[in-house]
Amino acid sequence: MQQVKTGLVKYIDTDVLPHLTGIKKLGLGIYTALAANNVVGLMEKYREHPAVAVLDMIDAEGNVDIDKLYQALAPQFSNGEKQTISIPLIGDMTVDRTDLEKLYRYIKG
């Protein structure tokens, strides 16, 4: 779970924040710094929830199967498709397969 947290923060710091300006950049930077401290705890909290447990993505030691998650997400970006994610207080962010691959690499280290 720590590896997922580290990869997410690196992706945001390297690939998202440089494209924002002003209050959006400041807001996401602060949000990321504060939320990063809670990501592992939140994942721990929900890992036993039936909707999460059925996915078999997190083992007993708290390791996330990032390869399984990547394989499930990759088809959502086939044929150059893009997906839009709404980030509270920041707005919409459109991501494509290259974003998924960057995030995957950051998490894998």
PDB file as gemmi writes it, atoms N, CA and C in Angstrom:
CRYST1    1.000    1.000    1.000  90.00  90.00  90.00 P 1                      
ATOM      1  N   MET A   1       0.823  -1.193   0.000  1.00  0.00           N  
ATOM      2  CA  MET A   1       0.000   0.000   0.000  1.00  0.00           C  
ATOM      3  C   MET A   1       0.867   1.257   0.000  1.00  0.00           C  
ATOM      4  N   GLN A   2       1.992   1.163   0.664  1.00  0.00           N  
ATOM      5  CA  GLN A   2       2.921   2.290   0.684  1.00  0.00           C  
ATOM      6  C   GLN A   2       3.431   2.583  -0.721  1.00  0.00           C  
ATOM      7  N   GLN A   3       3.651   1.543  -1.497  1.00  0.00           N  
ATOM      8  CA  GLN A   3       4.133   1.688  -2.872  1.00  0.00           C  
ATOM      9  C   GLN A   3       3.093   2.402  -3.732  1.00  0.00           C  
ATOM     10  N   VAL A   4       1.810   2.093  -3.524  1.00  0.00           N  
ATOM     11  CA  VAL A   4       0.733   2.759  -4.266  1.00  0.00           C  
ATOM     12  C   VAL A   4       0.702   4.234  -3.894  1.00  0.00           C  
ATOM     13  N   LYS A   5       0.781   4.518  -2.615  1.00  0.00           N  
ATOM     14  CA  LYS A   5       0.790   5.907  -2.144  1.00  0.00           C  
ATOM     15  C   LYS A   5       1.946   6.678  -2.774  1.00  0.00           C  
ATOM     16  N   THR A   6       3.137   6.112  -2.719  1.00  0.00           N  
ATOM     17  CA  THR A   6       4.322   6.772  -3.268  1.00  0.00           C  
ATOM     18  C   THR A   6       4.170   7.032  -4.767  1.00  0.00           C  
ATOM     19  N   GLY A   7       3.655   6.028  -5.497  1.00  0.00           N  
ATOM     20  CA  GLY A   7       3.458   6.185  -6.935  1.00  0.00           C  
ATOM     21  C   GLY A   7       2.433   7.245  -7.280  1.00  0.00           C  
ATOM     22  N   LEU A   8       1.327   7.280  -6.538  1.00  0.00           N  
ATOM     23  CA  LEU A   8       0.288   8.293  -6.776  1.00  0.00           C  
ATOM     24  C   LEU A   8       0.829   9.701  -6.538  1.00  0.00           C  
ATOM     25  N   VAL A   9       1.539   9.878  -5.434  1.00  0.00           N  
ATOM     26  CA  VAL A   9       2.093  11.197  -5.111  1.00  0.00           C  
ATOM     27  C   VAL A   9       3.107  11.616  -6.174  1.00  0.00           C  
ATOM     28  N   LYS A  10       3.949  10.683  -6.607  1.00  0.00           N  
ATOM     29  CA  LYS A  10       4.940  11.019  -7.640  1.00  0.00           C  
ATOM     30  C   LYS A  10       4.247  11.417  -8.943  1.00  0.00           C  
ATOM     31  N   TYR A  11       3.193  10.687  -9.322  1.00  0.00           N  
ATOM     32  CA  TYR A  11       2.455  11.021 -10.542  1.00  0.00           C  
ATOM     33  C   TYR A  11       1.863  12.421 -10.439  1.00  0.00           C  
ATOM     34  N   ILE A  12       1.232  12.717  -9.327  1.00  0.00           N  
ATOM     35  CA  ILE A  12       0.618  14.045  -9.160  1.00  0.00           C  
ATOM     36  C   ILE A  12       1.690  15.131  -9.191  1.00  0.00           C  
ATOM     37  N   ASP A  13       2.773  14.936  -8.442  1.00  0.00           N  
ATOM     38  CA  ASP A  13       3.847  15.936  -8.388  1.00  0.00           C  
ATOM     39  C   ASP A  13       4.532  16.138  -9.733  1.00  0.00           C  
ATOM     40  N   THR A  14       4.723  15.059 -10.484  1.00  0.00           N  
ATOM     41  CA  THR A  14       5.491  15.113 -11.729  1.00  0.00           C  
ATOM     42  C   THR A  14       4.649  15.431 -12.955  1.00  0.00           C  
ATOM     43  N   ASP A  15       3.429  14.877 -13.001  1.00  0.00           N  
ATOM     44  CA  ASP A  15       2.652  14.945 -14.236  1.00  0.00           C  
ATOM     45  C   ASP A  15       1.370  15.765 -14.165  1.00  0.00           C  
ATOM     46  N   VAL A  16       0.925  16.115 -12.977  1.00  0.00           N  
ATOM     47  CA  VAL A  16      -0.317  16.883 -12.873  1.00  0.00           C  
ATOM     48  C   VAL A  16      -0.046  18.315 -12.411  1.00  0.00           C  
ATOM     49  N   LEU A  17       0.621  18.458 -11.284  1.00  0.00           N  
ATOM     50  CA  LEU A  17       0.845  19.802 -10.731  1.00  0.00           C  
ATOM     51  C   LEU A  17       1.538  20.768 -11.693  1.00  0.00           C  
ATOM     52  N   PRO A  18       2.531  20.329 -12.478  1.00  0.00           N  
ATOM     53  CA  PRO A  18       3.175  21.281 -13.393  1.00  0.00           C  
ATOM     54  C   PRO A  18       2.228  21.882 -14.437  1.00  0.00           C  
ATOM     55  N   HIS A  19       1.077  21.250 -14.659  1.00  0.00           N  
ATOM     56  CA  HIS A  19       0.128  21.755 -15.653  1.00  0.00           C  
ATOM     57  C   HIS A  19      -0.944  22.648 -15.046  1.00  0.00           C  
ATOM     58  N   LEU A  20      -0.913  22.808 -13.746  1.00  0.00           N  
ATOM     59  CA  LEU A  20      -1.887  23.665 -13.070  1.00  0.00           C  
ATOM     60  C   LEU A  20      -1.231  24.977 -12.679  1.00  0.00           C  
ATOM     61  N   THR A  21      -2.069  25.973 -12.447  1.00  0.00           N  
ATOM     62  CA  THR A  21      -1.561  27.264 -12.004  1.00  0.00           C  
ATOM     63  C   THR A  21      -2.444  27.781 -10.871  1.00  0.00           C  
ATOM     64  N   GLY A  22      -1.940  28.786 -10.186  1.00  0.00           N  
ATOM     65  CA  GLY A  22      -2.709  29.505  -9.188  1.00  0.00           C  
ATOM     66  C   GLY A  22      -3.306  28.638  -8.098  1.00  0.00           C  
ATOM     67  N   ILE A  23      -4.558  28.946  -7.787  1.00  0.00           N  
ATOM     68  CA  ILE A  23      -5.245  28.295  -6.676  1.00  0.00           C  
ATOM     69  C   ILE A  23      -5.441  26.800  -6.920  1.00  0.00           C  
ATOM     70  N   LYS A  24      -5.600  26.384  -8.177  1.00  0.00           N  
ATOM     71  CA  LYS A  24      -5.752  24.957  -8.465  1.00  0.00           C  
ATOM     72  C   LYS A  24      -4.477  24.202  -8.121  1.00  0.00           C  
ATOM     73  N   LYS A  25      -3.326  24.760  -8.493  1.00  0.00           N  
ATOM     74  CA  LYS A  25      -2.052  24.122  -8.179  1.00  0.00           C  
ATOM     75  C   LYS A  25      -1.832  24.096  -6.671  1.00  0.00           C  
ATOM     76  N   LEU A  26      -2.092  25.206  -6.029  1.00  0.00           N  
ATOM     77  CA  LEU A  26      -1.935  25.294  -4.582  1.00  0.00           C  
ATOM     78  C   LEU A  26      -2.880  24.317  -3.881  1.00  0.00           C  
ATOM     79  N   GLY A  27      -4.128  24.308  -4.315  1.00  0.00           N  
ATOM     80  CA  GLY A  27      -5.133  23.431  -3.705  1.00  0.00           C  
ATOM     81  C   GLY A  27      -4.796  21.963  -3.843  1.00  0.00           C  
ATOM     82  N   LEU A  28      -4.417  21.536  -5.049  1.00  0.00           N  
ATOM     83  CA  LEU A  28      -4.094  20.129  -5.252  1.00  0.00           C  
ATOM     84  C   LEU A  28      -2.802  19.755  -4.526  1.00  0.00           C  
ATOM     85  N   GLY A  29      -1.860  20.670  -4.483  1.00  0.00           N  
ATOM     86  CA  GLY A  29      -0.616  20.409  -3.758  1.00  0.00           C  
ATOM     87  C   GLY A  29      -0.868  20.187  -2.274  1.00  0.00           C  
ATOM     88  N   ILE A  30      -1.684  21.032  -1.685  1.00  0.00           N  
ATOM     89  CA  ILE A  30      -2.018  20.893  -0.263  1.00  0.00           C  
ATOM     90  C   ILE A  30      -2.832  19.626  -0.042  1.00  0.00           C  
ATOM     91  N   TYR A  31      -3.822  19.411  -0.881  1.00  0.00           N  
ATOM     92  CA  TYR A  31      -4.677  18.223  -0.753  1.00  0.00           C  
ATOM     93  C   TYR A  31      -3.847  16.947  -0.838  1.00  0.00           C  
ATOM     94  N   THR A  32      -2.945  16.886  -1.804  1.00  0.00           N  
ATOM     95  CA  THR A  32      -2.101  15.701  -1.991  1.00  0.00           C  
ATOM     96  C   THR A  32      -1.224  15.470  -0.770  1.00  0.00           C  
ATOM     97  N   ALA A  33      -0.608  16.523  -0.267  1.00  0.00           N  
ATOM     98  CA  ALA A  33       0.275  16.385   0.895  1.00  0.00           C  
ATOM     99  C   ALA A  33      -0.492  15.860   2.108  1.00  0.00           C  
ATOM    100  N   LEU A  34      -1.683  16.374   2.331  1.00  0.00           N  
ATOM    101  CA  LEU A  34      -2.476  15.940   3.485  1.00  0.00           C  
ATOM    102  C   LEU A  34      -3.100  14.566   3.269  1.00  0.00           C  
ATOM    103  N   ALA A  35      -3.637  14.334   2.086  1.00  0.00           N  
ATOM    104  CA  ALA A  35      -4.309  13.062   1.800  1.00  0.00           C  
ATOM    105  C   ALA A  35      -3.325  11.906   1.752  1.00  0.00           C  
ATOM    106  N   ALA A  36      -2.111  12.162   1.318  1.00  0.00           N  
ATOM    107  CA  ALA A  36      -1.115  11.089   1.215  1.00  0.00           C  
ATOM    108  C   ALA A  36      -0.898  10.405   2.557  1.00  0.00           C  
ATOM    109  N   ASN A  37      -1.017  11.169   3.615  1.00  0.00           N  
ATOM    110  CA  ASN A  37      -0.829  10.589   4.946  1.00  0.00           C  
ATOM    111  C   ASN A  37      -1.961   9.645   5.326  1.00  0.00           C  
ATOM    112  N   ASN A  38      -3.108   9.760   4.664  1.00  0.00           N  
ATOM    113  CA  ASN A  38      -4.266   8.948   5.014  1.00  0.00           C  
ATOM    114  C   ASN A  38      -4.571   7.833   4.022  1.00  0.00           C  
ATOM    115  N   VAL A  39      -3.881   7.787   2.895  1.00  0.00           N  
ATOM    116  CA  VAL A  39      -4.191   6.813   1.853  1.00  0.00           C  
ATOM    117  C   VAL A  39      -4.047   5.382   2.359  1.00  0.00           C  
ATOM    118  N   VAL A  40      -2.932   5.084   3.009  1.00  0.00           N  
ATOM    119  CA  VAL A  40      -2.706   3.726   3.482  1.00  0.00           C  
ATOM    120  C   VAL A  40      -3.756   3.350   4.522  1.00  0.00           C  
ATOM    121  N   GLY A  41      -4.056   4.249   5.441  1.00  0.00           N  
ATOM    122  CA  GLY A  41      -5.079   3.983   6.449  1.00  0.00           C  
ATOM    123  C   GLY A  41      -6.441   3.762   5.831  1.00  0.00           C  
ATOM    124  N   LEU A  42      -6.778   4.528   4.832  1.00  0.00           N  
ATOM    125  CA  LEU A  42      -8.065   4.383   4.148  1.00  0.00           C  
ATOM    126  C   LEU A  42      -8.133   3.043   3.422  1.00  0.00           C  
ATOM    127  N   MET A  43      -7.038   2.672   2.764  1.00  0.00           N  
ATOM    128  CA  MET A  43      -7.011   1.385   2.071  1.00  0.00           C  
ATOM    129  C   MET A  43      -7.138   0.238   3.069  1.00  0.00           C  
ATOM    130  N   GLU A  44      -6.473   0.360   4.216  1.00  0.00           N  
ATOM    131  CA  GLU A  44      -6.574  -0.658   5.264  1.00  0.00           C  
ATOM    132  C   GLU A  44      -8.010  -0.765   5.765  1.00  0.00           C  
ATOM    133  N   LYS A  45      -8.631   0.374   5.936  1.00  0.00           N  
ATOM    134  CA  LYS A  45     -10.002   0.415   6.454  1.00  0.00           C  
ATOM    135  C   LYS A  45     -10.972  -0.317   5.527  1.00  0.00           C  
ATOM    136  N   TYR A  46     -10.824  -0.128   4.234  1.00  0.00           N  
ATOM    137  CA  TYR A  46     -11.783  -0.679   3.280  1.00  0.00           C  
ATOM    138  C   TYR A  46     -11.390  -2.034   2.697  1.00  0.00           C  
ATOM    139  N   ARG A  47     -10.196  -2.511   2.991  1.00  0.00           N  
ATOM    140  CA  ARG A  47      -9.760  -3.765   2.365  1.00  0.00           C  
ATOM    141  C   ARG A  47     -10.632  -4.948   2.758  1.00  0.00           C  
ATOM    142  N   GLU A  48     -11.239  -4.926   3.939  1.00  0.00           N  
ATOM    143  CA  GLU A  48     -12.108  -6.020   4.374  1.00  0.00           C  
ATOM    144  C   GLU A  48     -13.569  -5.799   3.994  1.00  0.00           C  
ATOM    145  N   HIS A  49     -13.882  -4.639   3.437  1.00  0.00           N  
ATOM    146  CA  HIS A  49     -15.257  -4.373   3.003  1.00  0.00           C  
ATOM    147  C   HIS A  49     -15.604  -5.389   1.905  1.00  0.00           C  
ATOM    148  N   PRO A  50     -16.804  -5.987   1.959  1.00  0.00           N  
ATOM    149  CA  PRO A  50     -17.157  -7.021   0.977  1.00  0.00           C  
ATOM    150  C   PRO A  50     -16.987  -6.594  -0.481  1.00  0.00           C  
ATOM    151  N   ALA A  51     -17.293  -5.354  -0.797  1.00  0.00           N  
ATOM    152  CA  ALA A  51     -17.167  -4.885  -2.181  1.00  0.00           C  
ATOM    153  C   ALA A  51     -15.712  -4.813  -2.623  1.00  0.00           C  
ATOM    154  N   VAL A  52     -14.809  -4.615  -1.692  1.00  0.00           N  
ATOM    155  CA  VAL A  52     -13.388  -4.553  -2.002  1.00  0.00           C  
ATOM    156  C   VAL A  52     -12.765  -5.948  -1.889  1.00  0.00           C  
ATOM    157  N   ALA A  53     -13.132  -6.670  -0.854  1.00  0.00           N  
ATOM    158  CA  ALA A  53     -12.567  -8.001  -0.629  1.00  0.00           C  
ATOM    159  C   ALA A  53     -12.818  -8.945  -1.802  1.00  0.00           C  
ATOM    160  N   VAL A  54     -13.987  -8.847  -2.420  1.00  0.00           N  
ATOM    161  CA  VAL A  54     -14.319  -9.722  -3.543  1.00  0.00           C  
ATOM    162  C   VAL A  54     -13.384  -9.514  -4.737  1.00  0.00           C  
ATOM    163  N   LEU A  55     -12.743  -8.376  -4.825  1.00  0.00           N  
ATOM    164  CA  LEU A  55     -11.823  -8.090  -5.930  1.00  0.00           C  
ATOM    165  C   LEU A  55     -10.492  -8.819  -5.776  1.00  0.00           C  
ATOM    166  N   ASP A  56     -10.177  -9.260  -4.566  1.00  0.00           N  
ATOM    167  CA  ASP A  56      -8.944  -9.980  -4.284  1.00  0.00           C  
ATOM    168  C   ASP A  56      -7.728  -9.187  -4.781  1.00  0.00           C  
ATOM    169  N   MET A  57      -7.697  -7.912  -4.428  1.00  0.00           N  
ATOM    170  CA  MET A  57      -6.616  -7.022  -4.879  1.00  0.00           C  
ATOM    171  C   MET A  57      -5.570  -6.779  -3.789  1.00  0.00           C  
ATOM    172  N   ILE A  58      -5.940  -7.010  -2.528  1.00  0.00           N  
ATOM    173  CA  ILE A  58      -5.041  -6.727  -1.417  1.00  0.00           C  
ATOM    174  C   ILE A  58      -4.896  -7.997  -0.594  1.00  0.00           C  
ATOM    175  N   ASP A  59      -3.653  -8.451  -0.405  1.00  0.00           N  
ATOM    176  CA  ASP A  59      -3.444  -9.681   0.348  1.00  0.00           C  
ATOM    177  C   ASP A  59      -3.418  -9.412   1.853  1.00  0.00           C  
ATOM    178  N   ALA A  60      -3.229 -10.457   2.642  1.00  0.00           N  
ATOM    179  CA  ALA A  60      -3.264 -10.362   4.103  1.00  0.00           C  
ATOM    180  C   ALA A  60      -2.176  -9.442   4.659  1.00  0.00           C  
ATOM    181  N   GLU A  61      -1.065  -9.309   3.936  1.00  0.00           N  
ATOM    182  CA  GLU A  61       0.023  -8.434   4.385  1.00  0.00           C  
ATOM    183  C   GLU A  61      -0.164  -6.982   3.927  1.00  0.00           C  
ATOM    184  N   GLY A  62      -1.240  -6.716   3.194  1.00  0.00           N  
ATOM    185  CA  GLY A  62      -1.510  -5.358   2.733  1.00  0.00           C  
ATOM    186  C   GLY A  62      -0.881  -5.011   1.400  1.00  0.00           C  
ATOM    187  N   ASN A  63      -0.407  -6.012   0.674  1.00  0.00           N  
ATOM    188  CA  ASN A  63       0.177  -5.773  -0.642  1.00  0.00           C  
ATOM    189  C   ASN A  63      -0.922  -5.668  -1.691  1.00  0.00           C  
ATOM    190  N   VAL A  64      -0.854  -4.644  -2.505  1.00  0.00           N  
ATOM    191  CA  VAL A  64      -1.824  -4.422  -3.568  1.00  0.00           C  
ATOM    192  C   VAL A  64      -1.317  -5.077  -4.847  1.00  0.00           C  
ATOM    193  N   ASP A  65      -2.170  -5.837  -5.509  1.00  0.00           N  
ATOM    194  CA  ASP A  65      -1.797  -6.476  -6.776  1.00  0.00           C  
ATOM    195  C   ASP A  65      -1.965  -5.446  -7.894  1.00  0.00           C  
ATOM    196  N   ILE A  66      -0.936  -4.637  -8.070  1.00  0.00           N  
ATOM    197  CA  ILE A  66      -0.990  -3.542  -9.036  1.00  0.00           C  
ATOM    198  C   ILE A  66      -1.066  -4.056 -10.462  1.00  0.00           C  
ATOM    199  N   ASP A  67      -0.493  -5.240 -10.726  1.00  0.00           N  
ATOM    200  CA  ASP A  67      -0.569  -5.806 -12.071  1.00  0.00           C  
ATOM    201  C   ASP A  67      -2.010  -6.169 -12.427  1.00  0.00           C  
ATOM    202  N   LYS A  68      -2.732  -6.742 -11.484  1.00  0.00           N  
ATOM    203  CA  LYS A  68      -4.131  -7.101 -11.706  1.00  0.00           C  
ATOM    204  C   LYS A  68      -4.971  -5.836 -11.935  1.00  0.00           C  
ATOM    205  N   LEU A  69      -4.694  -4.811 -11.157  1.00  0.00           N  
ATOM    206  CA  LEU A  69      -5.419  -3.554 -11.316  1.00  0.00           C  
ATOM    207  C   LEU A  69      -5.127  -2.924 -12.672  1.00  0.00           C  
ATOM    208  N   TYR A  70      -3.871  -2.939 -13.078  1.00  0.00           N  
ATOM    209  CA  TYR A  70      -3.488  -2.395 -14.383  1.00  0.00           C  
ATOM    210  C   TYR A  70      -4.203  -3.150 -15.507  1.00  0.00           C  
ATOM    211  N   GLN A  71      -4.219  -4.478 -15.425  1.00  0.00           N  
ATOM    212  CA  GLN A  71      -4.870  -5.288 -16.454  1.00  0.00           C  
ATOM    213  C   GLN A  71      -6.371  -5.011 -16.527  1.00  0.00           C  
ATOM    214  N   ALA A  72      -6.989  -4.686 -15.413  1.00  0.00           N  
ATOM    215  CA  ALA A  72      -8.417  -4.365 -15.402  1.00  0.00           C  
ATOM    216  C   ALA A  72      -8.687  -2.974 -15.984  1.00  0.00           C  
ATOM    217  N   LEU A  73      -7.768  -2.046 -15.749  1.00  0.00           N  
ATOM    218  CA  LEU A  73      -7.953  -0.671 -16.226  1.00  0.00           C  
ATOM    219  C   LEU A  73      -7.567  -0.470 -17.687  1.00  0.00           C  
ATOM    220  N   ALA A  74      -6.560  -1.161 -18.140  1.00  0.00           N  
ATOM    221  CA  ALA A  74      -6.021  -0.944 -19.488  1.00  0.00           C  
ATOM    222  C   ALA A  74      -7.078  -0.986 -20.599  1.00  0.00           C  
ATOM    223  N   PRO A  75      -8.035  -1.925 -20.584  1.00  0.00           N  
ATOM    224  CA  PRO A  75      -9.035  -1.935 -21.664  1.00  0.00           C  
ATOM    225  C   PRO A  75      -9.900  -0.666 -21.726  1.00  0.00           C  
ATOM    226  N   GLN A  76      -9.972   0.072 -20.626  1.00  0.00           N  
ATOM    227  CA  GLN A  76     -10.747   1.310 -20.621  1.00  0.00           C  
ATOM    228  C   GLN A  76     -10.092   2.400 -21.472  1.00  0.00           C  
ATOM    229  N   PHE A  77      -8.862   2.149 -21.883  1.00  0.00           N  
ATOM    230  CA  PHE A  77      -8.108   3.126 -22.666  1.00  0.00           C  
ATOM    231  C   PHE A  77      -7.717   2.584 -24.032  1.00  0.00           C  
ATOM    232  N   SER A  78      -8.415   1.553 -24.496  1.00  0.00           N  
ATOM    233  CA  SER A  78      -8.097   0.985 -25.806  1.00  0.00           C  
ATOM    234  C   SER A  78      -8.483   1.951 -26.912  1.00  0.00           C  
ATOM    235  N   ASN A  79      -7.853   1.814 -28.041  1.00  0.00           N  
ATOM    236  CA  ASN A  79      -8.132   2.640 -29.217  1.00  0.00           C  
ATOM    237  C   ASN A  79      -8.015   4.132 -28.946  1.00  0.00           C  
ATOM    238  N   GLY A  80      -7.099   4.499 -28.069  1.00  0.00           N  
ATOM    239  CA  GLY A  80      -6.860   5.919 -27.803  1.00  0.00           C  
ATOM    240  C   GLY A  80      -7.927   6.600 -26.969  1.00  0.00           C  
ATOM    241  N   GLU A  81      -8.785   5.820 -26.326  1.00  0.00           N  
ATOM    242  CA  GLU A  81      -9.845   6.422 -25.507  1.00  0.00           C  
ATOM    243  C   GLU A  81      -9.260   7.230 -24.365  1.00  0.00           C  
ATOM    244  N   LYS A  82      -9.995   8.247 -23.973  1.00  0.00           N  
ATOM    245  CA  LYS A  82      -9.627   9.087 -22.845  1.00  0.00           C  
ATOM    246  C   LYS A  82     -10.765   9.030 -21.836  1.00  0.00           C  
ATOM    247  N   GLN A  83     -10.415   9.170 -20.576  1.00  0.00           N  
ATOM    248  CA  GLN A  83     -11.400   9.163 -19.506  1.00  0.00           C  
ATOM    249  C   GLN A  83     -11.270  10.467 -18.727  1.00  0.00           C  
ATOM    250  N   THR A  84     -12.387  10.995 -18.275  1.00  0.00           N  
ATOM    251  CA  THR A  84     -12.383  12.231 -17.506  1.00  0.00           C  
ATOM    252  C   THR A  84     -12.678  11.923 -16.049  1.00  0.00           C  
ATOM    253  N   ILE A  85     -11.847  12.480 -15.179  1.00  0.00           N  
ATOM    254  CA  ILE A  85     -11.979  12.306 -13.742  1.00  0.00           C  
ATOM    255  C   ILE A  85     -12.288  13.677 -13.154  1.00  0.00           C  
ATOM    256  N   SER A  86     -13.320  13.760 -12.328  1.00  0.00           N  
ATOM    257  CA  SER A  86     -13.646  15.014 -11.655  1.00  0.00           C  
ATOM    258  C   SER A  86     -12.926  15.055 -10.315  1.00  0.00           C  
ATOM    259  N   ILE A  87     -12.116  16.075 -10.116  1.00  0.00           N  
ATOM    260  CA  ILE A  87     -11.375  16.247  -8.871  1.00  0.00           C  
ATOM    261  C   ILE A  87     -11.996  17.431  -8.133  1.00  0.00           C  
ATOM    262  N   PRO A  88     -12.550  17.181  -6.938  1.00  0.00           N  
ATOM    263  CA  PRO A  88     -13.186  18.268  -6.187  1.00  0.00           C  
ATOM    264  C   PRO A  88     -12.258  19.475  -6.030  1.00  0.00           C  
ATOM    265  N   LEU A  89     -12.806  20.646  -6.224  1.00  0.00           N  
ATOM    266  CA  LEU A  89     -12.133  21.932  -6.107  1.00  0.00           C  
ATOM    267  C   LEU A  89     -11.109  22.206  -7.208  1.00  0.00           C  
ATOM    268  N   ILE A  90     -10.783  21.208  -8.012  1.00  0.00           N  
ATOM    269  CA  ILE A  90      -9.797  21.379  -9.074  1.00  0.00           C  
ATOM    270  C   ILE A  90     -10.483  21.411 -10.431  1.00  0.00           C  
ATOM    271  N   GLY A  91     -11.416  20.499 -10.624  1.00  0.00           N  
ATOM    272  CA  GLY A  91     -12.123  20.420 -11.897  1.00  0.00           C  
ATOM    273  C   GLY A  91     -11.896  19.082 -12.560  1.00  0.00           C  
ATOM    274  N   ASP A  92     -12.207  19.029 -13.826  1.00  0.00           N  
ATOM    275  CA  ASP A  92     -12.075  17.787 -14.578  1.00  0.00           C  
ATOM    276  C   ASP A  92     -10.647  17.617 -15.089  1.00  0.00           C  
ATOM    277  N   MET A  93     -10.214  16.359 -15.083  1.00  0.00           N  
ATOM    278  CA  MET A  93      -8.899  16.013 -15.599  1.00  0.00           C  
ATOM    279  C   MET A  93      -9.098  14.852 -16.562  1.00  0.00           C  
ATOM    280  N   THR A  94      -8.606  15.000 -17.765  1.00  0.00           N  
ATOM    281  CA  THR A  94      -8.729  13.951 -18.761  1.00  0.00           C  
ATOM    282  C   THR A  94      -7.431  13.164 -18.822  1.00  0.00           C  
ATOM    283  N   VAL A  95      -7.563  11.845 -18.729  1.00  0.00           N  
ATOM    284  CA  VAL A  95      -6.395  10.972 -18.756  1.00  0.00           C  
ATOM    285  C   VAL A  95      -6.518   9.983 -19.909  1.00  0.00           C  
ATOM    286  N   ASP A  96      -5.366   9.510 -20.370  1.00  0.00           N  
ATOM    287  CA  ASP A  96      -5.360   8.517 -21.443  1.00  0.00           C  
ATOM    288  C   ASP A  96      -4.416   7.374 -21.059  1.00  0.00           C  
ATOM    289  N   ARG A  97      -4.155   6.502 -21.987  1.00  0.00           N  
ATOM    290  CA  ARG A  97      -3.339   5.314 -21.715  1.00  0.00           C  
ATOM    291  C   ARG A  97      -1.935   5.687 -21.244  1.00  0.00           C  
ATOM    292  N   THR A  98      -1.371   6.762 -21.779  1.00  0.00           N  
ATOM    293  CA  THR A  98      -0.029   7.148 -21.345  1.00  0.00           C  
ATOM    294  C   THR A  98      -0.028   7.532 -19.865  1.00  0.00           C  
ATOM    295  N   ASP A  99      -1.100   8.152 -19.397  1.00  0.00           N  
ATOM    296  CA  ASP A  99      -1.196   8.486 -17.976  1.00  0.00           C  
ATOM    297  C   ASP A  99      -1.258   7.217 -17.135  1.00  0.00           C  
ATOM    298  N   LEU A 100      -2.044   6.251 -17.579  1.00  0.00           N  
ATOM    299  CA  LEU A 100      -2.144   4.974 -16.875  1.00  0.00           C  
ATOM    300  C   LEU A 100      -0.781   4.297 -16.817  1.00  0.00           C  
ATOM    301  N   GLU A 101      -0.060   4.304 -17.922  1.00  0.00           N  
ATOM    302  CA  GLU A 101       1.247   3.658 -17.967  1.00  0.00           C  
ATOM    303  C   GLU A 101       2.263   4.380 -17.077  1.00  0.00           C  
ATOM    304  N   LYS A 102       2.212   5.703 -17.044  1.00  0.00           N  
ATOM    305  CA  LYS A 102       3.103   6.459 -16.156  1.00  0.00           C  
ATOM    306  C   LYS A 102       2.819   6.125 -14.699  1.00  0.00           C  
ATOM    307  N   LEU A 103       1.545   6.136 -14.337  1.00  0.00           N  
ATOM    308  CA  LEU A 103       1.162   5.840 -12.972  1.00  0.00           C  
ATOM    309  C   LEU A 103       1.602   4.428 -12.584  1.00  0.00           C  
ATOM    310  N   TYR A 104       1.402   3.485 -13.483  1.00  0.00           N  
ATOM    311  CA  TYR A 104       1.813   2.109 -13.249  1.00  0.00           C  
ATOM    312  C   TYR A 104       3.322   2.024 -12.995  1.00  0.00           C  
ATOM    313  N   ARG A 105       4.099   2.705 -13.822  1.00  0.00           N  
ATOM    314  CA  ARG A 105       5.557   2.697 -13.656  1.00  0.00           C  
ATOM    315  C   ARG A 105       5.975   3.340 -12.334  1.00  0.00           C  
ATOM    316  N   TYR A 106       5.322   4.449 -11.972  1.00  0.00           N  
ATOM    317  CA  TYR A 106       5.651   5.109 -10.709  1.00  0.00           C  
ATOM    318  C   TYR A 106       5.347   4.200  -9.524  1.00  0.00           C  
ATOM    319  N   ILE A 107       4.247   3.496  -9.583  1.00  0.00           N  
ATOM    320  CA  ILE A 107       3.885   2.607  -8.478  1.00  0.00           C  
ATOM    321  C   ILE A 107       4.828   1.408  -8.420  1.00  0.00           C  
ATOM    322  N   LYS A 108       5.142   0.850  -9.574  1.00  0.00           N  
ATOM    323  CA  LYS A 108       6.035  -0.306  -9.597  1.00  0.00           C  
ATOM    324  C   LYS A 108       7.457   0.063  -9.183  1.00  0.00           C  
ATOM    325  N   GLY A 109       7.795   1.344  -9.319  1.00  0.00           N  
ATOM    326  CA  GLY A 109       9.123   1.807  -8.910  1.00  0.00           C  
ATOM    327  C   GLY A 109      10.113   1.545  -9.971  1.00  0.00           C  
TER     328      GLY A 109                                                      
END                                                                             
